[in-house]
């Protein structure tokens, strides 16, 4: 028996806006104390995501990673340590202001009403994802939530998507057809993850990736905005029904 489309979503930049990370990056990059190097062509979100991807619930592990990735930008190790402390203190306090991306709620309502199966696959931590899951009532829309703590490897490895499909398979009584599974992301790593997992990839241009980078990653579709998900031909026939 076949199933309706399974649509998996990245989280940051696709479900929520990440304004807290961008604001924190902007604030700290303006601070001359850190004696910044090589940041002239860095976008705020790229700079912030270096922090997010390096962070860990283990403070010492996070500090080690961040010292490594920010070395080209802050040459002094003690300034990097202070940067780590400051960034970690600021952005969580601002995340209480994060919201769903504009137009997303209506899109999710329509997809869910049609019977499609929705999930989130993210490189963010389980603690952070669970916080947003509760505050934004995401269980109303999504049937599975995969964080970096639920998979042995992070995107672009296929394991996060594979973990999501294994979890979903427990709740349906038939095999999952990967030709009917889609992953929507806003970065080339998301598209690569989908390809590695052998599912269909959709690039969202209103996220934090660049058009050039997403085009080079060669997804099956590029959509300008979340509202355009409803115009995808394969989804429209189920929405019309």
C-alpha positions as CSV (number, residue, x, y, z in Angstrom):
1,X,0.0,0.0,0.0
2,X,1.3,3.4,-0.9
3,X,1.2,6.4,1.4
4,X,0.7,10.1,1.1
5,X,3.8,12.3,0.8
6,X,6.1,12.4,3.8
7,X,7.5,16.0,4.1
8,X,10.5,16.5,6.4
9,X,11.6,20.0,7.3
10,X,14.9,21.5,8.4
11,X,14.3,23.7,11.5
12,X,16.3,26.9,11.6
13,X,15.6,29.2,8.7
14,X,12.7,27.0,7.5
15,X,10.5,26.6,10.6
16,X,11.8,29.5,12.7
17,X,13.6,32.7,11.6
18,X,16.9,32.6,13.7
19,X,16.7,36.3,14.4
20,X,18.2,35.7,17.9
21,X,21.4,34.2,16.5
22,X,21.6,37.0,13.8
23,X,21.2,39.7,16.4
24,X,23.8,38.2,18.7
25,X,26.3,37.9,15.8
26,X,25.6,41.5,14.8
27,X,26.2,42.8,18.3
28,X,29.4,40.9,18.9
29,X,30.9,41.6,15.4
30,X,30.6,45.3,16.1
31,X,32.6,45.0,19.2
32,X,36.2,46.0,18.4
33,X,37.4,44.3,21.6
34,X,37.7,41.0,19.7
35,X,40.0,42.4,17.1
36,X,38.1,40.8,14.3
37,X,39.9,39.4,11.2
38,X,38.5,38.1,7.9
39,X,34.9,38.9,8.6
40,X,34.3,41.4,5.7
41,X,32.4,39.0,3.6
42,X,30.8,37.0,6.3
43,X,27.0,37.0,6.5
44,X,25.5,37.3,10.0
45,X,23.7,34.0,9.8
46,X,26.8,32.1,8.5
47,X,28.8,33.6,11.4
48,X,26.1,32.7,13.9
49,X,25.7,29.2,12.5
50,X,29.4,28.5,13.1
51,X,28.6,28.9,16.8
52,X,25.4,26.9,16.7
53,X,27.0,24.0,14.9
54,X,30.0,24.0,17.3
55,X,28.0,24.3,20.5
56,X,27.3,21.3,22.7
57,X,25.6,20.6,26.0
58,X,29.1,19.7,27.2
59,X,30.6,23.1,27.8
60,X,34.3,21.9,27.4
61,X,33.5,20.2,24.1
62,X,31.8,23.3,22.9
63,X,34.7,25.6,24.0
64,X,37.2,23.4,22.2
65,X,35.1,23.4,19.0
66,X,34.5,27.1,19.0
67,X,38.1,27.9,19.7
68,X,38.9,26.0,16.6
69,X,36.3,27.4,14.2
70,X,36.7,31.0,15.3
71,X,40.5,31.0,15.2
72,X,40.6,32.7,11.7
73,X,38.4,35.5,13.0
74,X,39.7,36.0,16.6
75,X,43.4,35.3,16.8
76,X,43.7,35.7,20.6
77,X,42.6,32.5,22.4
78,X,41.5,34.3,25.6
79,X,39.4,36.7,23.4
80,X,37.8,33.6,21.8
81,X,37.0,32.2,25.2
82,X,35.3,35.5,26.2
83,X,33.5,35.5,22.9
84,X,32.2,32.0,23.6
85,X,30.9,33.0,27.1
86,X,29.2,36.2,25.7
87,X,27.6,34.5,22.7
88,X,26.3,31.6,24.8
89,X,24.8,34.0,27.4
90,X,23.1,36.4,24.9
91,X,21.3,34.4,22.2
92,X,19.3,31.9,24.4
93,X,17.7,34.9,26.2
94,X,16.5,36.3,22.8
95,X,15.0,33.1,21.5
96,X,11.9,33.7,23.4
97,X,11.0,36.2,20.7
98,X,11.5,33.7,17.8
99,X,8.3,32.9,15.9
100,X,7.3,30.6,13.0
101,X,8.3,31.9,9.7
102,X,5.7,34.1,8.0
103,X,3.0,32.1,6.1
104,X,4.2,28.8,7.5
105,X,1.3,28.1,9.8
106,X,-1.2,28.2,7.0
107,X,1.0,25.9,4.9
108,X,1.4,23.4,7.7
109,X,-2.4,23.5,8.4
110,X,-3.2,22.7,4.8
111,X,-0.6,19.9,4.4
112,X,-1.7,18.3,7.7
113,X,-5.4,18.6,6.8
114,X,-4.7,16.7,3.6
115,X,-3.3,13.8,5.5
116,X,0.4,14.3,4.6
117,X,2.9,13.2,7.2
118,X,5.2,16.0,8.5
119,X,8.4,15.9,10.5
120,X,11.4,18.0,11.5
121,X,15.0,16.9,11.0
122,X,17.6,19.3,12.4
123,X,21.2,19.6,13.5
124,X,20.1,21.6,16.6
125,X,20.2,20.1,20.0
126,X,17.3,18.0,21.4
127,X,17.0,20.4,24.4
128,X,16.6,23.4,22.1
129,X,14.2,21.7,19.7
130,X,12.1,20.4,22.6
131,X,11.8,23.9,24.0
132,X,10.5,25.3,20.7
133,X,8.3,22.2,20.2
134,X,6.5,23.0,23.4
135,X,6.4,26.8,23.1
136,X,5.2,26.8,19.5
137,X,2.9,23.7,19.9
138,X,4.7,21.9,17.0
139,X,3.2,18.6,17.9
140,X,0.0,19.9,16.3
141,X,1.7,19.6,12.9
142,X,4.7,17.2,13.1
143,X,4.8,13.5,13.8
144,X,8.5,13.1,14.3
145,X,11.3,15.3,15.6
146,X,15.0,14.4,15.0
147,X,17.8,16.5,16.6
148,X,21.5,16.1,16.5
149,X,21.2,14.1,19.7
150,X,19.0,11.5,18.0
151,X,21.5,10.4,15.3
152,X,25.1,9.3,15.4
153,X,26.0,11.8,12.7
154,X,24.8,15.2,11.7
155,X,23.7,16.5,8.3
156,X,24.9,16.2,5.5
157,X,25.1,12.6,6.7
158,X,21.9,10.7,5.7
159,X,21.5,9.3,9.3
160,X,19.2,12.1,10.6
161,X,16.7,11.5,7.8
162,X,17.0,7.7,8.1
163,X,16.3,8.1,11.9
164,X,13.2,10.1,11.1
165,X,11.9,7.5,8.6
166,X,12.6,4.6,11.1
167,X,10.6,6.5,13.7
168,X,7.7,7.1,11.3
169,X,7.6,3.5,10.1
170,X,6.6,2.5,13.7
171,X,3.4,4.4,13.3
172,X,2.3,3.2,9.8
173,X,1.5,-0.3,8.7
174,X,3.3,-0.4,5.4
175,X,6.8,0.2,4.0
176,X,8.0,3.8,3.3
177,X,8.5,4.6,-0.4
178,X,11.5,7.0,-0.5
179,X,10.2,8.3,-3.9
180,X,7.4,9.8,-1.9
181,X,9.6,11.4,0.8
182,X,10.7,15.0,0.6
183,X,13.2,17.1,2.6
184,X,12.9,20.9,2.7
185,X,16.0,22.8,3.7
186,X,17.6,26.2,3.2
187,X,21.3,25.1,3.0
188,X,23.4,23.0,0.7
189,X,24.1,20.6,3.6
190,X,20.3,19.9,3.7
191,X,20.1,19.1,0.0
192,X,23.2,16.8,0.3
193,X,21.6,15.1,3.3
194,X,18.4,14.4,1.3
195,X,20.5,13.0,-1.6
196,X,22.6,10.8,0.7
197,X,19.4,9.4,2.2
198,X,17.9,8.8,-1.3
199,X,14.9,11.1,-0.8
200,X,13.7,14.1,-2.8
201,X,15.3,17.5,-1.9
202,X,13.6,20.9,-2.0
203,X,15.6,24.1,-1.5
204,X,13.9,27.0,0.2
205,X,15.2,30.3,-1.1
206,X,13.7,32.4,1.7
207,X,15.9,30.8,4.3
208,X,19.6,31.5,5.1
209,X,21.3,29.8,2.1
210,X,22.3,31.7,-1.0
211,X,20.7,31.1,-4.3
212,X,24.1,30.3,-5.9
213,X,25.0,27.7,-3.2
214,X,21.6,26.1,-3.3
215,X,21.6,25.9,-7.1
216,X,25.0,24.3,-7.1
217,X,23.7,21.6,-4.7
218,X,21.2,20.7,-7.4
219,X,17.9,20.0,-5.5
220,X,14.9,18.6,-7.5
221,X,13.1,21.9,-6.8
222,X,13.8,25.4,-5.6
223,X,10.9,27.3,-4.1
224,X,11.1,31.1,-3.3
225,X,9.0,31.1,-0.1
226,X,7.3,28.7,2.3
227,X,3.9,29.6,0.8
228,X,5.1,28.2,-2.5
229,X,5.3,24.7,-1.0
230,X,1.5,24.5,-1.6
231,X,2.1,25.0,-5.4
232,X,4.4,22.0,-5.8
233,X,2.6,19.9,-8.3
234,X,2.9,16.6,-6.5
235,X,1.4,18.1,-3.3
236,X,-1.3,20.1,-5.1
237,X,-3.2,17.0,-6.2
238,X,-3.6,15.9,-2.6
239,X,-4.6,19.4,-1.5
240,X,-7.3,19.6,-4.2
241,X,-8.7,16.3,-3.1
